[in-house]
Amino acid sequence: MKEVEKIKRISVSEEIIDRILKMVENKDLKPGEALPTEKELMEMFGVGRSSVREALRALQSTGVIERRQGMGTYLSSSAGKAINVFNIQNALARYTLVEMSEARRILEAQIAALSAQNATRENIAFMRQENARLESLIAGGTPEEITLCDLSVHVAIADGAHNEFLREMLEMLSEICLEANRAVLSKDKVASAIVFHRTIIDFIEKGDAKNARRTMTAHLTDVHNRIVENYSQD
Protein backbone atom coordinates (compact mmCIF):
# COMPACT_ATOMS: atom_id res chain seq x y z
CA MET A 1 0.00 0.00 0.00
CA LYS A 2 1.30 3.45 -0.93
CA GLU A 3 2.34 5.73 1.90
CA VAL A 4 -0.51 8.08 2.80
CA GLU A 5 0.23 11.68 3.69
CA LYS A 6 -0.55 12.40 7.31
CA ILE A 7 -3.35 14.83 8.16
CA LYS A 8 -1.96 18.16 9.24
CA ARG A 9 -3.34 19.58 12.47
CA ILE A 10 -3.99 23.28 12.58
CA SER A 11 -2.64 25.03 15.66
CA VAL A 12 -4.75 27.25 17.89
CA SER A 13 -2.80 30.33 16.80
CA GLU A 14 -3.40 29.48 13.12
CA GLU A 15 -7.13 29.18 13.84
CA ILE A 16 -7.06 32.61 15.51
CA ILE A 17 -5.30 34.04 12.45
CA ASP A 18 -7.99 32.55 10.17
CA ARG A 19 -10.75 34.03 12.35
CA ILE A 20 -9.18 37.51 12.31
CA LEU A 21 -8.64 37.36 8.54
CA LYS A 22 -12.31 36.41 8.10
CA MET A 23 -13.25 39.46 10.17
CA VAL A 24 -11.24 41.58 7.73
CA GLU A 25 -12.74 39.91 4.66
CA ASN A 26 -16.27 40.40 6.08
CA LYS A 27 -15.38 44.05 6.79
CA ASP A 28 -16.03 43.57 10.51
CA LEU A 29 -12.56 45.10 10.79
CA LYS A 30 -11.50 47.91 8.48
CA PRO A 31 -8.03 49.40 7.84
CA GLY A 32 -7.09 51.80 10.63
CA GLU A 33 -9.54 50.31 13.14
CA ALA A 34 -8.40 48.97 16.49
CA LEU A 35 -8.47 45.22 17.11
CA PRO A 36 -10.07 43.88 20.28
CA THR A 37 -7.62 43.71 23.20
CA GLU A 38 -5.74 40.50 23.96
CA LYS A 39 -8.18 39.81 26.81
CA GLU A 40 -11.17 40.39 24.53
CA LEU A 41 -9.72 38.07 21.88
CA MET A 42 -9.13 35.40 24.52
CA GLU A 43 -12.78 35.64 25.57
CA MET A 44 -14.11 35.82 21.99
CA PHE A 45 -12.26 32.70 20.84
CA GLY A 46 -12.04 30.82 24.16
CA VAL A 47 -8.26 30.47 23.97
CA GLY A 48 -5.20 31.24 26.09
CA ARG A 49 -3.07 34.40 26.08
CA SER A 50 -0.02 32.67 24.57
CA SER A 51 -2.00 31.54 21.50
CA VAL A 52 -3.42 35.05 21.00
CA ARG A 53 0.03 36.61 21.28
CA GLU A 54 1.53 34.10 18.83
CA ALA A 55 -1.20 34.87 16.30
CA LEU A 56 -0.77 38.63 16.71
CA ARG A 57 3.00 38.33 16.26
CA ALA A 58 2.49 36.46 12.98
CA LEU A 59 -0.03 39.04 11.75
CA GLN A 60 2.28 41.88 12.71
CA SER A 61 5.34 40.33 11.05
CA THR A 62 3.53 40.23 7.69
CA GLY A 63 2.08 43.72 7.99
CA VAL A 64 -1.58 42.83 8.52
CA ILE A 65 -1.65 44.63 11.87
CA GLU A 66 0.48 47.27 13.56
CA ARG A 67 1.03 47.89 17.25
CA ARG A 68 1.06 51.49 18.44
CA GLN A 69 2.88 52.13 21.67
CA GLY A 70 0.38 52.78 24.44
CA MET A 71 -2.56 52.81 22.00
CA GLY A 72 -3.20 49.17 21.14
CA THR A 73 -3.24 47.08 17.96
CA TYR A 74 -4.68 48.32 14.67
CA LEU A 75 -5.44 46.87 11.27
CA SER A 76 -2.83 48.34 8.94
CA SER A 77 -3.72 50.44 5.90
CA SER A 78 -1.99 47.85 3.67
CA ALA A 79 -3.73 44.86 5.27
CA GLY A 80 -5.28 43.75 1.97
CA LYS A 81 -1.91 43.17 0.30
CA ALA A 82 -0.44 41.60 3.41
CA ILE A 83 -3.32 39.11 3.64
CA ASN A 84 -2.23 37.71 0.25
CA VAL A 85 0.81 36.28 2.06
CA PHE A 86 -1.49 34.13 4.17
CA ASN A 87 -3.60 33.16 1.16
CA ILE A 88 -0.46 31.93 -0.59
CA GLN A 89 0.74 30.07 2.50
CA ASN A 90 -2.68 28.43 2.88
CA ALA A 91 -2.66 27.38 -0.76
CA LEU A 92 0.82 25.87 -0.43
CA ALA A 93 -0.33 23.96 2.65
CA ARG A 94 -3.33 22.46 0.84
CA TYR A 95 -2.05 21.84 -2.70
CA THR A 96 1.23 20.80 -4.27
CA LEU A 97 3.33 23.09 -6.41
CA VAL A 98 2.81 20.69 -9.32
CA GLU A 99 -0.99 21.01 -8.99
CA MET A 100 -0.81 24.79 -9.00
CA SER A 101 1.57 24.83 -11.96
CA GLU A 102 -0.97 22.69 -13.82
CA ALA A 103 -3.73 25.14 -12.88
CA ARG A 104 -1.63 28.03 -14.14
CA ARG A 105 -1.11 26.28 -17.47
CA ILE A 106 -4.86 25.82 -17.97
CA LEU A 107 -5.68 29.36 -16.84
CA GLU A 108 -3.09 31.10 -19.01
CA ALA A 109 -4.10 29.19 -22.13
CA GLN A 110 -7.60 30.65 -21.81
CA ILE A 111 -6.21 34.09 -20.96
CA ALA A 112 -4.14 34.07 -24.17
CA ALA A 113 -7.23 33.16 -26.20
CA LEU A 114 -9.25 35.94 -24.57
CA SER A 115 -6.41 38.38 -25.14
CA ALA A 116 -6.53 37.54 -28.84
CA GLN A 117 -10.15 38.68 -28.82
CA ASN A 118 -9.82 41.78 -26.62
CA ALA A 119 -6.28 43.20 -26.72
CA THR A 120 -5.79 46.76 -27.93
CA ARG A 121 -2.81 48.04 -29.94
CA GLU A 122 -1.48 49.56 -26.71
CA ASN A 123 -1.74 46.18 -24.95
CA ILE A 124 0.15 44.44 -27.75
CA ALA A 125 2.84 47.13 -27.84
CA PHE A 126 3.38 46.70 -24.10
CA MET A 127 3.59 42.88 -24.45
CA ARG A 128 6.34 43.32 -27.05
CA GLN A 129 8.09 45.91 -24.90
CA GLU A 130 8.22 43.59 -21.89
CA ASN A 131 9.38 40.65 -24.01
CA ALA A 132 12.17 42.82 -25.48
CA ARG A 133 13.15 43.83 -21.95
CA LEU A 134 13.33 40.14 -20.99
CA GLU A 135 15.61 39.49 -23.98
CA SER A 136 17.91 42.32 -22.88
CA LEU A 137 18.32 40.66 -19.48
CA ILE A 138 19.70 37.36 -20.82
CA ALA A 139 23.28 38.59 -20.89
CA GLY A 140 23.54 40.32 -17.53
CA GLY A 141 20.27 40.09 -15.61
CA THR A 142 20.07 38.38 -12.24
CA PRO A 143 17.84 35.28 -11.88
CA GLU A 144 15.39 37.40 -9.87
CA GLU A 145 15.25 40.16 -12.51
CA ILE A 146 14.74 37.59 -15.27
CA THR A 147 12.01 35.73 -13.38
CA LEU A 148 10.11 38.92 -12.54
CA CYS A 149 10.41 40.21 -16.10
CA ASP A 150 9.17 36.87 -17.46
CA LEU A 151 6.17 37.25 -15.16
CA SER A 152 5.67 40.82 -16.46
CA VAL A 153 5.30 39.46 -20.00
CA HIS A 154 2.59 37.06 -18.85
CA VAL A 155 0.81 39.79 -16.89
CA ALA A 156 0.94 42.03 -19.98
CA ILE A 157 -0.75 39.25 -21.95
CA ALA A 158 -3.36 38.96 -19.19
CA ASP A 159 -3.94 42.72 -19.36
CA GLY A 160 -4.90 42.21 -22.98
CA ALA A 161 -7.74 39.91 -21.93
CA HIS A 162 -9.36 42.84 -20.06
CA ASN A 163 -10.64 40.62 -17.27
CA GLU A 164 -9.47 41.74 -13.81
CA PHE A 165 -10.55 38.55 -12.07
CA LEU A 166 -8.46 36.36 -14.39
CA ARG A 167 -5.54 38.76 -14.01
CA GLU A 168 -5.66 38.51 -10.22
CA MET A 169 -5.89 34.71 -10.38
CA LEU A 170 -2.84 34.66 -12.63
CA GLU A 171 -0.87 36.93 -10.30
CA MET A 172 -1.66 34.74 -7.30
CA LEU A 173 -0.67 31.51 -9.06
CA SER A 174 2.45 33.14 -10.51
CA GLU A 175 3.48 34.40 -7.07
CA ILE A 176 3.17 30.86 -5.72
CA CYS A 177 5.20 29.43 -8.60
CA LEU A 178 7.80 32.23 -8.61
CA GLU A 179 10.57 30.33 -6.81
CA ALA A 180 9.97 27.22 -8.92
CA ASN A 181 10.18 29.28 -12.11
CA ARG A 182 13.41 30.86 -10.95
CA ALA A 183 14.88 27.40 -10.39
CA VAL A 184 14.11 26.21 -13.93
CA LEU A 185 14.74 29.40 -15.95
CA SER A 186 18.23 28.72 -17.30
CA LYS A 187 19.57 31.03 -20.03
CA ASP A 188 18.66 28.66 -22.86
CA LYS A 189 15.16 28.28 -21.43
CA VAL A 190 14.75 32.05 -21.19
CA ALA A 191 15.67 32.29 -24.88
CA SER A 192 13.08 29.60 -25.63
CA ALA A 193 10.47 31.45 -23.55
CA ILE A 194 11.12 34.66 -25.50
CA VAL A 195 10.41 32.86 -28.78
CA PHE A 196 7.22 31.37 -27.34
CA HIS A 197 6.14 34.81 -26.09
CA ARG A 198 6.82 36.40 -29.48
CA THR A 199 4.75 33.75 -31.25
CA ILE A 200 1.88 34.08 -28.77
CA ILE A 201 1.87 37.87 -29.14
CA ASP A 202 1.86 37.51 -32.96
CA PHE A 203 -1.25 35.31 -32.74
CA ILE A 204 -2.88 37.75 -30.30
CA GLU A 205 -2.21 40.61 -32.73
CA LYS A 206 -3.81 38.59 -35.54
CA GLY A 207 -6.85 37.83 -33.34
CA ASP A 208 -6.10 34.10 -33.62
CA ALA A 209 -7.45 32.80 -30.29
CA LYS A 210 -7.05 29.12 -31.18
CA ASN A 211 -3.33 29.34 -31.91
CA ALA A 212 -2.67 31.78 -29.07
CA ARG A 213 -4.19 29.21 -26.70
CA ARG A 214 -2.31 26.32 -28.32
CA THR A 215 1.07 28.08 -28.17
CA MET A 216 0.62 29.22 -24.57
CA THR A 217 -0.27 25.63 -23.65
CA ALA A 218 2.91 24.38 -25.34
CA HIS A 219 5.00 27.06 -23.60
CA LEU A 220 3.67 26.34 -20.11
CA THR A 221 3.73 22.57 -20.67
CA ASP A 222 7.48 22.93 -21.15
CA VAL A 223 7.74 25.00 -17.93
CA HIS A 224 5.45 22.62 -16.05
CA ASN A 225 7.44 19.55 -17.07
CA ARG A 226 10.66 21.15 -15.81
CA ILE A 227 8.98 22.04 -12.51
CA VAL A 228 7.75 18.45 -12.17
CA GLU A 229 11.25 17.13 -12.85
CA ASN A 230 12.81 19.56 -10.37
CA TYR A 231 10.09 18.95 -7.78
CA SER A 232 10.45 15.16 -7.97
CA GLN A 233 14.16 15.42 -7.12
CA ASP A 234 13.47 17.22 -3.80
C-alpha positions in Angstrom: 0.0 0.0 0.0 1.3 3.5 -0.9 2.3 5.7 1.9 -0.5 8.1 2.8 0.2 11.7 3.7 -0.5 12.4 7.3 -3.3 14.8 8.2 -2.0 18.2 9.2 -3.3 19.6 12.5 -4.0 23.3 12.6 -2.6 25.0 15.7 -4.7 27.2 17.9 -2.8 30.3 16.8 -3.4 29.5 13.1 -7.1 29.2 13.8 -7.1 32.6 15.5 -5.3 34.0 12.4 -8.0 32.6 10.2 -10.8 34.0 12.3 -9.2 37.5 12.3 -8.6 37.4 8.5 -12.3 36.4 8.1 -13.3 39.5 10.2 -11.2 41.6 7.7 -12.7 39.9 4.7 -16.3 40.4 6.1 -15.4 44.0 6.8 -16.0 43.6 10.5 -12.6 45.1 10.8 -11.5 47.9 8.5 -8.0 49.4 7.8 -7.1 51.8 10.6 -9.5 50.3 13.1 -8.4 49.0 16.5 -8.5 45.2 17.1 -10.1 43.9 20.3 -7.6 43.7 23.2 -5.7 40.5 24.0 -8.2 39.8 26.8 -11.2 40.4 24.5 -9.7 38.1 21.9 -9.1 35.4 24.5 -12.8 35.6 25.6 -14.1 35.8 22.0 -12.3 32.7 20.8 -12.0 30.8 24.2 -8.3 30.5 24.0 -5.2 31.2 26.1 -3.1 34.4 26.1 0.0 32.7 24.6 -2.0 31.5 21.5 -3.4 35.0 21.0 0.0 36.6 21.3 1.5 34.1 18.8 -1.2 34.9 16.3 -0.8 38.6 16.7 3.0 38.3 16.3 2.5 36.5 13.0 0.0 39.0 11.7 2.3 41.9 12.7 5.3 40.3 11.0 3.5 40.2 7.7 2.1 43.7 8.0 -1.6 42.8 8.5 -1.6 44.6 11.9 0.5 47.3 13.6 1.0 47.9 17.2 1.1 51.5 18.4 2.9 52.1 21.7 0.4 52.8 24.4 -2.6 52.8 22.0 -3.2 49.2 21.1 -3.2 47.1 18.0 -4.7 48.3 14.7 -5.4 46.9 11.3 -2.8 48.3 8.9 -3.7 50.4 5.9 -2.0 47.8 3.7 -3.7 44.9 5.3 -5.3 43.7 2.0 -1.9 43.2 0.3 -0.4 41.6 3.4 -3.3 39.1 3.6 -2.2 37.7 0.3 0.8 36.3 2.1 -1.5 34.1 4.2 -3.6 33.2 1.2 -0.5 31.9 -0.6 0.7 30.1 2.5 -2.7 28.4 2.9 -2.7 27.4 -0.8 0.8 25.9 -0.4 -0.3 24.0 2.7 -3.3 22.5 0.8 -2.0 21.8 -2.7 1.2 20.8 -4.3 3.3 23.1 -6.4 2.8 20.7 -9.3 -1.0 21.0 -9.0 -0.8 24.8 -9.0 1.6 24.8 -12.0 -1.0 22.7 -13.8 -3.7 25.1 -12.9 -1.6 28.0 -14.1 -1.1 26.3 -17.5 -4.9 25.8 -18.0 -5.7 29.4 -16.8 -3.1 31.1 -19.0 -4.1 29.2 -22.1 -7.6 30.6 -21.8 -6.2 34.1 -21.0 -4.1 34.1 -24.2 -7.2 33.2 -26.2 -9.3 35.9 -24.6 -6.4 38.4 -25.1 -6.5 37.5 -28.8 -10.2 38.7 -28.8 -9.8 41.8 -26.6 -6.3 43.2 -26.7 -5.8 46.8 -27.9 -2.8 48.0 -29.9 -1.5 49.6 -26.7 -1.7 46.2 -25.0 0.1 44.4 -27.8 2.8 47.1 -27.8 3.4 46.7 -24.1 3.6 42.9 -24.5 6.3 43.3 -27.1 8.1 45.9 -24.9 8.2 43.6 -21.9 9.4 40.6 -24.0 12.2 42.8 -25.5 13.2 43.8 -21.9 13.3 40.1 -21.0 15.6 39.5 -24.0 17.9 42.3 -22.9 18.3 40.7 -19.5 19.7 37.4 -20.8 23.3 38.6 -20.9 23.5 40.3 -17.5 20.3 40.1 -15.6 20.1 38.4 -12.2 17.8 35.3 -11.9 15.4 37.4 -9.9 15.2 40.2 -12.5 14.7 37.6 -15.3 12.0 35.7 -13.4 10.1 38.9 -12.5 10.4 40.2 -16.1 9.2 36.9 -17.5 6.2 37.3 -15.2 5.7 40.8 -16.5 5.3 39.5 -20.0 2.6 37.1 -18.8 0.8 39.8 -16.9 0.9 42.0 -20.0 -0.8 39.2 -22.0 -3.4 39.0 -19.2 -3.9 42.7 -19.4 -4.9 42.2 -23.0 -7.7 39.9 -21.9 -9.4 42.8 -20.1 -10.6 40.6 -17.3 -9.5 41.7 -13.8 -10.5 38.6 -12.1 -8.5 36.4 -14.4 -5.5 38.8 -14.0 -5.7 38.5 -10.2 -5.9 34.7 -10.4 -2.8 34.7 -12.6 -0.9 36.9 -10.3 -1.7 34.7 -7.3 -0.7 31.5 -9.1 2.4 33.1 -10.5 3.5 34.4 -7.1 3.2 30.9 -5.7 5.2 29.4 -8.6 7.8 32.2 -8.6 10.6 30.3 -6.8 10.0 27.2 -8.9 10.2 29.3 -12.1 13.4 30.9 -10.9 14.9 27.4 -10.4 14.1 26.2 -13.9 14.7 29.4 -16.0 18.2 28.7 -17.3 19.6 31.0 -20.0 18.7 28.7 -22.9 15.2 28.3 -21.4 14.8 32.0 -21.2 15.7 32.3 -24.9 13.1 29.6 -25.6 10.5 31.5 -23.5 11.1 34.7 -25.5 10.4 32.9 -28.8 7.2 31.4 -27.3 6.1 34.8 -26.1 6.8 36.4 -29.5 4.7 33.8 -31.3 1.9 34.1 -28.8 1.9 37.9 -29.1 1.9 37.5 -33.0 -1.2 35.3 -32.7 -2.9 37.7 -30.3 -2.2 40.6 -32.7 -3.8 38.6 -35.5 -6.8 37.8 -33.3 -6.1 34.1 -33.6 -7.5 32.8 -30.3 -7.1 29.1 -31.2 -3.3 29.3 -31.9 -2.7 31.8 -29.1 -4.2 29.2 -26.7 -2.3 26.3 -28.3 1.1 28.1 -28.2 0.6 29.2 -24.6 -0.3 25.6 -23.6 2.9 24.4 -25.3 5.0 27.1 -23.6 3.7 26.3 -20.1 3.7 22.6 -20.7 7.5 22.9 -21.2 7.7 25.0 -17.9 5.4 22.6 -16.0 7.4 19.5 -17.1 10.7 21.1 -15.8 9.0 22.0 -12.5 7.8 18.4 -12.2 11.3 17.1 -12.9 12.8 19.6 -10.4 10.1 18.9 -7.8 10.5 15.2 -8.0 14.2 15.4 -7.1 13.5 17.2 -3.8 
